[in-house]
């Protein structure tokens, strides 16, 4: 098989993005108990190239990153446009279209969250995965990235919008004009966020169908983190009652409403 570098440009990624990718790769290796040599073989790159990129001695290239994404089944790139040249003061504020917030004002949102929604693939089941929220210095905004998904190729990443007027938090994915949007209420005293997800799911054949569903994000800390489980959660599993109780709060506590829908 010809090297991917022959098919894709040898574009070096920005240092900040390379650091984020290196951290994501190291975490994936640790969680899968996978050696760097095994990953290099699976991605069809040299171990020297991988070692240098992970250690920061050279930036990741687009071609190398694409290979690693294919080998790991994880999205490693967060599509963020380069910020305009600005003063130090302006660089501390998110762009106006995302709420003009400062890092200090939204630092309480940074962290890892157990994310719950109803399963699209199995009636009555719950789909559980992780959402990571962090500040992206280069673009001066919060970004999010999903992990621990059964359907890893469909894991999302994007920008966090925190406007003052609505009092809501938005997780926005925009891929070539195709949007996916989560609308969440401000965190509770325990740091939980509840709301709604609007997305597309695969229907019959190749058909994509619009879908809206309750969504809950719970900080990965404390007692819940000790027993956190990811994937498709079904009746009979130890974590299912607690997960269902959390997800039920979206409707019962009126964090989101679904007019005309039963239940």
C-alpha positions as CSV (number, residue, x, y, z in Angstrom):
1,X,0.0,0.0,0.0
2,X,1.5,3.4,-1.0
3,X,2.3,5.8,1.9
4,X,-0.5,8.2,2.7
5,X,2.1,11.0,2.6
6,X,1.9,10.5,-1.2
7,X,-1.8,11.2,-1.2
8,X,-2.1,14.0,1.3
9,X,0.0,17.2,1.6
10,X,2.9,17.3,4.2
11,X,1.2,20.2,6.0
12,X,2.7,20.7,9.5
13,X,0.0,21.5,12.1
14,X,0.3,24.4,14.5
15,X,2.3,23.7,17.7
16,X,-0.8,24.1,20.0
17,X,-2.8,21.6,17.9
18,X,0.2,19.2,17.8
19,X,0.3,19.3,21.6
20,X,-3.4,18.5,21.8
21,X,-3.1,15.6,19.4
22,X,0.0,14.2,21.3
23,X,-2.0,14.3,24.5
24,X,-5.0,12.5,22.9
25,X,-2.7,9.8,21.4
26,X,-0.9,9.2,24.7
27,X,-4.3,8.8,26.5
28,X,-5.6,6.5,23.8
29,X,-2.4,4.3,24.1
30,X,-2.7,4.2,27.9
31,X,-6.4,3.3,27.8
32,X,-5.9,0.5,25.2
33,X,-2.6,-0.7,26.7
34,X,-1.2,-0.4,23.3
35,X,2.5,0.1,22.5
36,X,3.8,2.9,20.4
37,X,5.3,0.4,18.0
38,X,1.9,-1.3,17.6
39,X,0.3,2.1,16.8
40,X,3.1,3.0,14.4
41,X,2.6,-0.3,12.6
42,X,-1.2,0.1,12.5
43,X,-0.9,3.7,11.2
44,X,1.8,2.7,8.7
45,X,4.3,5.3,9.9
46,X,7.8,4.9,11.3
47,X,8.3,4.6,15.1
48,X,10.8,7.4,14.8
49,X,8.1,9.8,13.3
50,X,5.7,8.9,16.1
51,X,8.2,9.3,18.9
52,X,9.4,12.7,17.7
53,X,5.8,14.0,17.3
54,X,4.7,12.7,20.7
55,X,7.8,14.2,22.4
56,X,7.3,17.6,20.8
57,X,10.6,17.4,18.8
58,X,8.6,17.9,15.6
59,X,5.0,18.9,14.9
60,X,2.4,16.4,13.6
61,X,1.7,16.7,9.9
62,X,-1.7,16.4,8.4
63,X,-0.8,13.1,6.7
64,X,0.5,11.5,9.9
65,X,-2.5,12.7,11.8
66,X,-4.9,11.2,9.3
67,X,-3.1,7.9,9.5
68,X,-3.3,7.9,13.3
69,X,-7.0,8.8,13.2
70,X,-7.7,5.8,11.0
71,X,-5.6,3.5,13.1
72,X,-7.2,4.6,16.4
73,X,-10.7,5.2,15.1
74,X,-10.6,8.6,16.9
75,X,-10.9,12.2,15.7
76,X,-7.7,13.9,16.7
77,X,-8.1,17.2,14.9
78,X,-10.4,20.0,16.1
79,X,-11.3,22.2,13.2
80,X,-10.7,25.7,14.4
81,X,-9.9,28.7,12.1
82,X,-6.8,30.6,12.9
83,X,-7.5,33.7,15.0
84,X,-6.8,37.1,13.6
85,X,-3.8,39.0,14.9
86,X,-5.0,40.8,18.0
87,X,-3.7,42.5,21.1
88,X,-3.1,40.4,24.2
89,X,-6.3,41.7,25.8
90,X,-8.4,40.7,22.8
91,X,-6.8,37.3,22.7
92,X,-8.2,36.6,26.1
93,X,-11.8,37.0,24.8
94,X,-13.7,34.5,22.7
95,X,-15.0,35.8,19.4
96,X,-18.3,37.7,19.6
97,X,-20.2,34.9,17.7
98,X,-19.4,32.5,20.6
99,X,-20.2,34.9,23.5
100,X,-17.1,37.2,24.0
101,X,-16.3,35.4,27.2
102,X,-12.9,35.3,28.9
103,X,-11.2,32.2,30.1
104,X,-11.6,33.2,33.7
105,X,-15.3,33.6,33.2
106,X,-15.8,30.0,31.9
107,X,-13.0,28.2,33.7
108,X,-15.7,26.3,35.7
109,X,-16.7,24.5,32.6
110,X,-13.3,22.9,31.9
111,X,-13.0,19.2,32.6
112,X,-14.3,15.8,31.6
113,X,-17.9,14.8,31.6
114,X,-19.7,11.5,31.5
115,X,-22.3,12.1,28.8
116,X,-25.6,10.4,28.6
117,X,-28.4,10.3,26.0
118,X,-31.0,7.7,24.9
119,X,-29.5,5.2,22.4
120,X,-30.6,5.5,18.8
121,X,-29.7,1.9,18.1
122,X,-31.6,0.1,20.8
123,X,-34.9,1.0,22.4
124,X,-34.7,1.6,26.1
125,X,-30.9,1.7,26.2
126,X,-28.7,4.6,27.2
127,X,-25.7,5.7,25.2
128,X,-22.7,6.8,27.4
129,X,-19.5,8.4,26.4
130,X,-17.1,11.2,27.5
131,X,-17.0,14.9,26.6
132,X,-13.9,16.9,27.3
133,X,-14.0,20.7,27.5
134,X,-10.8,22.7,27.5
135,X,-9.5,26.2,26.7
136,X,-7.8,26.5,23.3
137,X,-5.2,29.3,23.6
138,X,-4.6,29.8,19.9
139,X,-8.2,30.6,19.1
140,X,-9.1,32.0,22.5
141,X,-12.2,29.9,23.1
142,X,-13.5,26.8,24.8
143,X,-13.5,23.7,22.7
144,X,-14.9,20.2,23.2
145,X,-14.0,16.7,22.1
146,X,-15.8,13.4,22.5
147,X,-14.2,10.1,23.4
148,X,-15.0,6.6,24.7
149,X,-17.7,6.2,22.0
150,X,-18.7,2.8,20.7
151,X,-19.1,4.5,17.3
152,X,-15.6,6.2,17.5
153,X,-15.6,7.4,13.9
154,X,-18.7,9.5,14.7
155,X,-17.2,11.2,17.8
156,X,-17.6,15.0,17.5
157,X,-15.5,18.0,18.3
158,X,-16.1,21.7,18.0
159,X,-16.6,25.0,19.9
160,X,-18.3,25.9,23.1
161,X,-20.5,29.0,22.9
162,X,-21.5,30.8,26.1
163,X,-23.6,33.9,25.4
164,X,-24.8,36.0,28.3
165,X,-28.3,36.7,27.0
166,X,-29.8,33.2,26.8
167,X,-28.0,31.8,29.9
168,X,-27.4,28.5,28.0
169,X,-24.3,26.7,26.9
170,X,-23.9,25.5,23.3
171,X,-21.7,22.8,22.0
172,X,-21.4,23.5,18.3
173,X,-20.0,21.3,15.6
174,X,-19.8,22.7,12.1
175,X,-18.4,20.4,9.4
176,X,-18.6,21.8,5.9
177,X,-21.8,23.5,6.8
178,X,-23.4,20.5,8.5
179,X,-24.3,21.4,12.1
180,X,-24.7,19.4,15.3
181,X,-25.8,21.3,18.3
182,X,-26.2,20.6,22.0
183,X,-28.0,23.2,24.1
184,X,-27.3,22.9,27.9
185,X,-28.5,24.8,31.0
186,X,-25.9,26.3,33.3
187,X,-24.3,23.8,35.7
188,X,-26.1,22.8,38.8
189,X,-24.3,23.0,42.2
190,X,-22.9,19.5,41.5
191,X,-21.6,20.7,38.1
192,X,-24.1,18.7,36.0
193,X,-25.5,20.1,32.8
194,X,-28.8,19.1,31.3
195,X,-30.4,19.9,27.9
196,X,-31.1,18.7,24.4
197,X,-29.0,17.4,21.5
198,X,-30.0,18.0,17.9
199,X,-28.2,15.8,15.4
200,X,-28.5,13.3,12.5
201,X,-28.6,9.5,12.9
202,X,-28.4,6.8,10.3
203,X,-31.8,5.5,9.3
204,X,-32.6,2.8,6.9
205,X,-29.9,2.2,4.3
206,X,-27.9,5.4,3.7
207,X,-30.7,7.8,4.9
208,X,-29.8,10.4,7.5
209,X,-32.6,11.4,9.8
210,X,-32.8,14.6,12.0
211,X,-33.1,13.7,15.7
212,X,-33.5,15.5,19.0
213,X,-33.0,13.9,22.3
214,X,-32.4,14.6,26.0
215,X,-28.7,15.0,27.0
216,X,-26.9,15.1,30.3
217,X,-23.3,15.9,31.2
218,X,-22.0,14.8,34.6
219,X,-18.5,15.7,35.9
220,X,-16.2,12.7,36.0
221,X,-15.3,13.0,39.6
222,X,-16.5,11.7,43.0
223,X,-18.5,8.6,43.5
224,X,-20.0,8.5,40.0
225,X,-16.5,8.5,38.4
226,X,-15.5,5.5,40.4
227,X,-18.2,3.4,38.7
228,X,-18.4,5.2,35.4
229,X,-19.1,2.9,32.4
230,X,-19.2,3.7,28.8
231,X,-21.0,2.3,25.8
232,X,-24.5,1.1,25.4
233,X,-26.1,0.8,28.9
234,X,-29.0,-1.7,29.2
235,X,-31.3,-2.9,31.9
236,X,-29.6,-5.2,34.3
237,X,-26.2,-3.4,34.2
238,X,-25.1,-2.1,37.6
239,X,-24.9,1.6,36.5
240,X,-28.2,1.6,34.6
241,X,-30.5,2.8,37.4
242,X,-28.2,5.7,38.3
243,X,-27.7,6.7,34.6
244,X,-31.5,6.6,33.9
245,X,-32.2,8.7,37.0
246,X,-29.8,11.3,35.8
247,X,-31.2,11.4,32.2
248,X,-34.8,11.5,33.5
249,X,-34.0,14.9,35.2
250,X,-33.9,16.6,31.8
251,X,-37.7,16.3,31.5
252,X,-38.8,16.1,35.1
253,X,-36.8,19.2,36.2
254,X,-37.7,21.0,33.0
255,X,-34.2,21.6,31.7
256,X,-35.7,21.0,28.3
257,X,-39.3,20.5,27.0
258,X,-40.6,18.4,24.2
259,X,-44.0,19.8,23.3
260,X,-46.5,17.3,22.0
261,X,-44.3,14.3,23.0
262,X,-45.4,11.8,25.6
263,X,-43.2,10.8,28.5
